[in-house]
Structures are given as structure tokens and as C-alpha cells.
Amino acid sequence: MARSTRTQVTLDLQDLEKIIRKIVRHDVRQVVREELARTGIGVTEPWMSDPESPLYQDMQDLLKRKKEGRLGFHVE
């Protein structure tokens, strides 16, 4: 039978934030790849899977506004 041992690691807040961002970024990229494969698009631009990208963040903001019914376009 295998025995498990406990290890305690001490991180400062900045290091913990970096680790969390890296994990989230990896998960988001995986979800985007799976969704693109499911829909048959198959093309991924760097901004599509990088939550740190300003364009990605803008697209997320637009999606949120759409879901909240706050998305409108002004046409002259």
C-alpha cells in the first residue's frame, strides 16, 4: 500500500497569483480549442485563448453586455 506524505509550501501572494493565472489561462485555452473543434471552425488566433489579451477582454465584455441586454449599436 502506498503511503502519502504531506508537504507544506509557503508562497507570497504574487507567486500564488501567477500560478492561478497560469492555470486559468491553460483551462481557457483548452475550452476554446474544444469549442472550436466542436463547431468545426478549427482556427485559433492568439487573442482567442489568452485571457490577458486586451482584445479577448473586450470580447468578454461584449458577451457579458449582450447577456445582460446592455449591448447596443449606434447608427447615424
Secondary structure, DSSP 4 states (H G I P E B T S, - for coil): ------------HHHHHHHHHHHHHHHHHHHHHHHHHHHT-----GGGG-TTSHHHHHHHHHHHHHHTT-------
